[in-house]
Amino acid sequence: MTTLSHSDSTLFSQELNMLLSILKMKIGKNDLSAYRDCPNELNWDEFLQLARHHRVFPNLYVKLKQAEIAWIPPHVSKELQMYYQDNTFAMLHLSAEMAYIAKVFAESDIRAIMLKGPILANDLYGDISLRTSGDLDVLVPMESVQRTEELLSRLGYVKDEEYKSILNDWKWRHHHVTYDHVQKGIKLEIHWRLGPGPAKEPAFEELWERRRISSIVSHPIYYLGSEDLFLFLATHGARHGWSRLRWLLDIDQLARQKLDASKLHDLLKKNRQQHIGAQALILAVKVLHTPLTVDLERLTSVKRADRLAEDAYFYIRQKINLHTSPVPADVSRYHKRHLFALMATWQKVLFILSFLHPYPEDAETLKLPAKLHVLYFPLRPLLWAWRKTRKNVVTQGEL
C-alpha cells in the first residue's frame, strides 16, 4: 500500500470535502464516520453544483442510495436520482451510436479505437450508468482522416469547426475535430493523435497492436490497452488541470485494476511522460485515497511531480470551467503557465520554436500562391510585427 500522505482537507470547502468523502466510499458501505450527523451549515445547493460540475453525480447517487444515510436532504437525493436517470438514458443512446459507428467504420475498412464514452465507463466501472460522457471520441490513423470525414458526412454528421491551416500545420497543432449530428443529438470527435503537439506519444500502429476488444455490444469494438489508457487519461487530465474530478476518478478506478507497473513505466519513459503519470497517481492518492501497489508507488518518485500535483489544487478547489468562453483572465494566465510547466524541456523548446512556423493569419495578412507558402517562414516576423502595429493603431484610434 502507498505511504504517500493524503491532502489537507482544509484546502477544500466543506461541500467539496463531503463530496470527496462519498466518492471514497465503497459501493454498498456507509463509511462517512466523520459525518455521523448532518454537517452544520452545509450548502446542499453548492454540493449539487459541485456534483454537476465535476461530473461525478452517478457515483454519488449509487453510493448514497446504498448507504441509506438518513440526514441527506430528500431534495438532494431526488436531484441526484434525476441526474443519474438522465445520464443512464444518455449513455444508452451513446452506446447505440457507438456500436453503429464501429460497425460502419469496420465495413469501410477504417481502423478505429474508441477512446472514452460508454466503453470507458464499462471498462472502469463495470456499468455504463456510473460515468458521464458528453460525446464519442474515436481515434483513427492519420491517413484515414479524409475518408473518415467523407464517411461521417454521408452519415449526416456536420463538422463543428473548420480549422484554418497552412503547410498542413493542423496535423500537429490540433489533435481532433468535432462533428455534430443534429437529428440524433450526438457529438463525435475524430482524433488522429491522443493529444496536441508538441508531444511524444505512441504511434497508431502501436496502439492498435495493444488494443483490447470490448463485448459491451454484439459488434466488436476496439479500445486502448490498459497502460495506453492510463497514458491517455493522465495526459488528458493534466492538460485540463484536473478541473473535473471525473477524470481523477477514472485514474483511481484504473489504478485499482491490474496495471502492469513495469510496462507502464516503460511506456511513460519512452514517451517522456513520467512526470505526468506521477502527477496523476499522486493526486489520486491525495484526493481520493487511491491504494497503490509498491510497484505503482515507485512511479510517483519523479522530480517536480509533487509540485505539479499541488498546482492542480487551483482547479480542483474551484468550479473552473475551461471549456466555456470567456475563461476569466486570471484563470487563463494560470492555465497557460501550468501547461508550460507540464512540458518537458524538449517540449518547451519545440513549443517556442513552433511560433516560428507560419500561421494561417500570415496567409490572411499577405496572400501568396500555395506553391510560395514556404516564403512565409522568413516573412513571419515581419508579418507578425505588421499585425501588431495595426492592432495598436486601431486600439489608439478607439481611445
Summary of the structure (lengths in Angstrom):
residues: 399
radius of gyration: 22.9
end to end distance: 62.9
largest distance: 73.1
contacts: 1172
relative contact order: 0.09
helix: 57%
strand: 7%
